[in-house]
């Protein structure tokens, strides 16, 4: 009676969409009634009806695990438990055994579904008259989804809103279409559709970098479905990006040990590799890297991505070692990747003419826009270097320099023309410049900030103590009017592109990027070529093109003498 009333309430025109708790409770109540019915038939020796009820019971995920359902079946004398054993195998990652049992128990749809999700071609299976046009589209969509062919997956899945369609849009970078699909999702009235809608909402929030809001929804779902792989995977993403390495590691380890689908396993290994590099543990990632190279030989693009992560965090020797894992002569696309990765390594080392040759070769073989952009940026920077080699002059109208006693001056920007805060102490003693930079880090308490403030300050102090300048960067707590406030945010989601700025750093921002941003806090400008046409006018107004500058290349480089002279000249603005 409770279930009937509940269903009637959901059909009401003005009914509010039921909560996850309500739907879960209703499903559980239904399962208990079915269990009572099963016990009755089993006691009467009616095997056919008992197993039929048990099959219906096994479809209610709110009630028992597949292994528990299989244990119940084994208590029924002379019952065929092949279907329930197949579901145990599927749940525990043995796809081959599960498919064999699905066939044996006559479950053709489950067999084809699992085969498609395993990345195996299902065309011959779908030619059977057993499948409708809608069935063929659905299972073909699952096959292309498992292969990572998102465009094809969308073409087959687009007739009906679903999480798989939503996910395919996200993977193609079509965030607008994914958002529209979520907004148009029909009002959820059953447990499965409510769960799907909540997952979509959580992943959409994650994609938009609203990571804490996404975390709340995922944790709510995991209260009811603690083994859900999608919820666990995105929770691992969020932990990784908010500083909780150990929590993310535990989840990834569990998922990778149980995962059997090729595509999902590839991305799990890929994500864990990226996480370990960003946490400065590249050696720990090598087992996953070698596994991907061995088991997914058709993904040389992964090696390029791995090399770019290594360079981003300064692991040049390791990057050069893995360059040799992309062998030339396989095909033009793979060769282009090899030359592109080679260009990245050379550019990191400020070997710009050599990098230009590598990028140009890559573009000749495969006309990727990124190859062309890299080559053009180097060419234009070289041209600008010839006519734009003077250090920028200081405009005292924009600076406020106040005497604070004991030889110290407080230097800061007066106006609003500068896009970043500038505020530091400076004094000149015995021909040597001393600089004190105070940083106050602001972050959400949910983030695991740890000792990053100390690590960043140490890196800044080490790099910028150069050519007759001693710089000390310190983290300050509480209110200090002479400190610069820097917001610390989660590392951007995998769907959300955002660079660090002088006043906002991510919890996993590489040290060389932090050092670059510290240069801005000392009043210095970027010195790299702007590829964005909207702001390209900046190129001719500043020093661009000289190799080896920390302000030119955010992956490598050091301070230059002109930088120290520029900082020193600020003291000339003192009244």
N, C-alpha and C positions, 0 to 999 in steps of 0.2 A: 504493500500500500504506500509506503514511504517513497519507493522508487516511482510509482505511478504519479503521485502528487508532484514529485520533483520534476518529472518529465513534462507534466502539464504546465507547471510554472514556467518552464523554459520556453514553451511554445506560445506563451502569452505575448501579445503585440507589444505591450509596454514593459515587458520583463527586463530587468537588469541582467547583463551578461554574468553568468554564475562565476563564482570564484574558483580557483584551483582547489582550495580546501573542500568546498561543497561538492564539486564533481568527483574528487578523489574519494570522499566519504560515500557518495552514492555508488560509485563503482565497487568499492569494497563491500558495501552492503549487498549489492547484487551478487558478488562473488560468494559471499557467505551463504546466500540462499541457494546458489548453484551447488555449493559444496554439500549442503544438506540433501539436495536432490540426488547428487552423485552417490552419497552414502546409502540412500534408500535403494537405488538401482543396484548398487554393488552388493548390498546385503541380500537382495532378492536373486542374485546371480544373473542379472540381465546385463551381460557384458557389452552388448551393442549400445544400449542406451547409456550405460555408465561411461563408456569411452567417448560417446558423443557429447555428453555434458562436460566431461573433463576437457575436451577440445575447446568448447566454448569458454570454460573456466581459464584455460591457458592463455586465451587472448586478452585477458584482463590483467594488464601489467601492474595494476595497483595491488594485486593480491599476493601472488607467489612467484618465486624465481623459476625459470625453466627446469632447473635441477630438482626443485621441490615438487613440481608437477610430475616429472618423470618418476620420482620416488613413489608418489601416490599411485600412478599407473601400474607400477610393478606389483602393487598389492592386489590388483584385480586379476583373478585367475583366468588364464587363457587369453588375456588381452594383448593386442598388438600395440606395443609402445614405440614403434619405429618413429612416428611423427614427433613424439615428445623427446625422444633421444636426439633426433635431428635438431630440434630447437636448443637442446643443451649444447650440442657441438657448435651450432652457429653462435650462440651466446658466448661461448668460451674460446672462439677463434679458430675452430677446425672446420674451415669452409668445405674442403673436399669431402670429408666424412658426412657433413650435414647434407650436401647436395645428393650424395649417393642414397642416403636414407629418405630424403624427400621424394626421390624417384621411386624407391621401393614402396613407399606408403601412398603413392599416387598423387603426391602434391606437386603437380607440374608447375603451378604458378610460383610456389616457393622456390622450386628448383631454378626456374628461369630468373627470378628476381635475384637470387643469391649468385647465380652465374654472372649476371650483368654487373652486379656490385663488385664481383671479383675481377672485373676487367676482361672477361672472356666473351668473345663474339656470340651473340644470341640470335643472329639472323636466321639460321637454319631452324632453330626451335620456334621462332615466331611465324614461320611459314605455315605452321599447322592451323587448321580451321578452328582449333580450340580457342585461339586468341582473337579478340575483336580488334577493330582499328585503334580504339583507345588503348587497349592493352599493348599493342605493338609500339605505339608512340611512347607509352610510359616506360616499358622495359628498355627500349632503345635509348631513351633519355637517361636512364640509370647507367647504361653501358658507357655512354659518352661522358657522363658525370664522373664515373670511376676512372676514366682515362685522362681526365683533366681537360677535355675538349669542351670548354664552357659554351662556345657559340652553338655547337651542334646540340649540346644538352638543352639549351634554351629553345632551339627550334622544335624539339620534340616534346618539351615539358610545358610550353607556353600556353597550351589550351586550358590549363587548370592551375590556379594559384597553389603554391606549395613551398615548403621550406627549401626543397632542392632547387626550384626555379629561382627563388630569392638568393640562395647561396651562389648560384651560377652567375647572376648579375653582379654580385659583389666581387667575385673572383675576376670578372672582366673589367672591374673598375667602374661599373655602371651604378654608382651609388644612388643616383636620382631615380633610376628605374626600380632599384631594390626598395627604396623608400616609398615610392608610389604603390608598389605591390603590397607592402605592409599596411599602408593606409587604406587600401581598397579591400584588404582581407575581410571576408564576410564575417559577420558576427558569430563568434565561437559559441557552440552550444553543447559540445561533448568534450570529454577529457582530452582526447588526442588533438583536436583542433585548438583547444585552449593552450595545450603544451606547445604545439607548433607555433602559435601566435606569440607566446611568451619568449620562445627561443629566438624567433625573428626579431622581436623588439630588443632583446638583449644583445644580439649580434649587431643590429643596426646601431645601437648606442655605442658598442665597442668600436665599430667602423668610424663613427663620428668622434671618437676619442673621449667619449663620456664613460670612462672606464669604471668609475665607482658606481654609477647608476646601473651599468650592465652587471656588475658584480652582485648587486642586491637581488636582481631577478634570477641570475644563475644559481645563487645560493638557495633561493626560495624553491626553485625546481628540484635541486639536489636533495632537499629534505624529503621529497616524495620519490625521486628516482635517483638514488645515490650512485648508480653505475652509468648514467647516461653519458655516452662518449662525447657528444657535441657540447654539453654543458661543462664537462670536465676539461675539454680541450680549450674552450674559451676562458675558463677560469684560470687555467695555466697561463694563457696569454696575458691575462690581467695581472696575475702575481708576478710574472716575469717583468712586466713593464712598470711595476710599482715598487720594485726593489726586493721582493720576497722570493729570492732565488730558491731556497730550500723547499718551499711550498710548491713552486712550479716544477722543480726537479722530481718531487715525489709523484705528482700527477702524470708528468710525461713518462716516467718509468713504468707506471701502471698501465698507461694507454699503449705504450710501445710493446710491452710484454704480451699484451692481449690482442693487439691489432693484427688482422689478417688481410685486409684489403690493400692492394698495391698502392693505390693513390693516397689513401689516408696514411699509410705507413710512411710513404715518401715525405709527405708534408710534416708529419710528426718528427721524423728524423731531421728534416730541414730546419724546423722551428727550434728544436733543442740545440742544434749546432749553432744557430744564430745567437741564441740566448747565452750559451757558454762562452762564445767569443766576446759578447758585450759585457759579460761579467769577468773578463780578463782571464778566462780559463781555456784558451784555445787547444791546449794539449788534450784536455778532457773530451774535446769534441771529435778528435781524429778517428776514433773507432766508428762513430756514426758516419763521418765523411767517407771513410773507406768502404763502408757498407753500401752507401748510396752509389758510389762510383762502380762498385762490383755488381750490385743488383739492379741498377738503373743506368745501364751504359748509354741509353738514349737521352740522357740529361746532362750534356756537357755544360749547359747553361748554369747548372748548380755550382760547378767548379769555379766559374767566373764570379758568381755571387759570393762564394766562400772567399775567394781572393780579395774581393772588394771589402768584405768585412774585416779581413786580416789587415789590410792596408789602413782602413779607417781607424784601427786601434794600434797601429804601429808595428805589426808583426811581419816585417818585410821578408825576412829569411824564409819563413814558413810559406808566404805567398809565392816566392820564387820557386820553392820546392814543388808546390802543387800546380804551377804553370805547366810543368812537364807531363802532367796527367792528361792534358788535352793534346793529343797527337795530331800533327798535320797530315793531310792527305786522305782523310776519311770522306769529307764532302765539303762543299764551299761554305755551308753554314757553320760547321764545326771549325773550319779553318778561320773564319771571320771572328769567331769567339776567342780563338787562341790569340790572334793578333790584337784584339781589343783588350784582353787581359794583360798581354805584354805591354800595351800602351799605358794601362793603368799603373803598372809597376814602374815604368820609366818616368811617367809624369810625377809619381810620388817622389822619385829620386831627383826631381828637377832636371831630368834629361829631356828637355822639351823638344828639340829637333828629332830625337829618336822616337819619342812618343808620337809625334806628328806622322812620322813614316808608318808606324804600326797602326794608328787609327785610320790612315788613308788606305792601307792595305785591307783593313777590315771592311771599310765602306765599299771598296771595289768588289769585294766578294759577296757582300750582303748589305743592301742599302738601308740600314737601320738609322733612323734620325739621330740616335744617341752617338753613333760613331761620327757622323758628320758634324754634330754640334761640338764634340770634343776637339776635333781637328780644327774647326773654324775658330774656336776660342783661342787655341794656341797661336794660329796664324795672326789673328787680330791683336793679341797681346804682344806679340813680337813687334808688330808695326808700331803700336802705341809706345813700346819701350824706347824706341828710337827718338821719339819727339816729346816724351813725357817723363823724363828721367829725373827731374828735380824734385826734391822733397817738398811737401806742401808747406806753405808759410802759415804762421799763426796769426789769427786776427784777434787782437786784444779786446776789441769791442764785444766779442762773444764770451770772454773769460772774466771770471771774478777770482782774484788772487789776494787772500787776506793773510796778514801776518798773525801767526798764532803763538809767537814767542819761541825762545830757544832755537831760533834759526828756521823753524818750520813755517811753511806757508800752506794754506788750504786752497787747493786749485779746483775750480768747478766751472761748468758752463753757466752763463747768465741767462741766455735767451732760450728759445724753443726750436731754433733752426736744426740743432743736432737731434738725431733720432734716438740717441742713447744717453744714459746718465754718465756724467764725468765728475768724479769727486775723489780726490786723493791728497795726501800730505806729501810735500817735497821740501828738501833742503839741500844746500850745497856746502860740503865740508872738504877742505883740502883738495879741491879739484874733482871730488867724487860726488855724484848725485845719489841721495837716499830718497826712496819713495815708500810710502805706507799706504796700502789699499785695504780698506775695511769692507768686508762683505757680510751682509745679514741675509741668510737664506730663509725663505718663506715657503712652507709646504704643508700639505694636508697631513694630518696625524695618521691617516690610514697608510701613508707611504712609509716604507722602510728606508729612511734616509741614511741611517748608519753613520759611518765615518767619512762620508763623501765630502763634507765641507772641509775637513782636514786634508783629504787627498787632493782636492782641487786647489786649495790654498798652497799646498806644498809644491804642486806642479807649476802654478803661476809664479811663485817666488823663485823656483829653480830656473825656469826658462827666461824670465825677464831680468834677472841679475846678470847684466851683460854690458861690456864696453864702458867701464867706469860708472855703472849704475848698479846700486844694490836695491832690490825691491823686496819688500816683505808684504805678503798678502795674509790677512788674518780673518778668521771667522769670528763674528761678534754675536753675542746673545742679547736679547732685550733691546731697548731703545738706545740708539746712538745716532745723534743727528749728523755725524760725519761718515756714517756707513752707507753704502749703496745697497738697496734692497734688490735681491734677485729671486724671482719666483722659480721654484723647482717643481716641475710637473712630471707625470708619467711619461715614459718613452712612448712616442706616438704609436697608435695601433697600426697593424700591417696594411690597413686600407687608408691611412690618414698621413699625408705627407706634410711635415712641418720641420723647418730648420730651427736650430737654436738661435736666439738673438742675444743682444748684450744684457737684457734684463729678464730673460726667461731661458732656463736651461732644463734639459730633461735629466731624469735621475741616472740615466746610463750614457749621457753625452760623453764622447771620447775626450781624453785629456787635451789633445792638440786643438780640438775645437774650443774647449774651455780657455786654453791659453790665447787663442785668437780673439775670443770675446773679451778677455781681459785687456787686450790691446785697445779695443773700443772704449773700455772704461777709463783708459789713460788718454783718450782723445784722438786716437788714430783711426784712419779710414781704411775701408777695404781696398785691396790692390789687385784684385783679379778682374778679368774681363766679364762684363755683364752681358749675358746672352739674351736677356729679356729686352725686347725692343722698347718697352715702355720706360725703362730706366737706363737705356744704353748711353744717354748723354753724360752719365757719371764717369764713363770711361776716360774722357778727355780732360776731366777736371782733377784727376788724381794720379798718383804714381802707379802705373800698371805695367807688368811684364817682366820685372827683374826676377830671376830664379831665386829660390831659397828664402823668400820672405814669409814669415808666419802670417802676415796680413794678406798675402797673395793666395796662398794655398793652405786651406784649413786642415789638410791631412798631414802636412809636414812643414818644415821650414823653421826659421829662427828669427829673433829680432835683428834689425839692421841698424847700423850706426845712425842713419838718418832718423830712425824712430827715437833713439835716445836724445838726439839733438832737438827734435821737435818737443819732447817732454821737458827737456831742460829749458827750452826757450819760453815755456809758460811762465817761468819765474820773472821774465822781463816785463810781464804785465802787472807786476805788483806795483801798487801806488806808493 
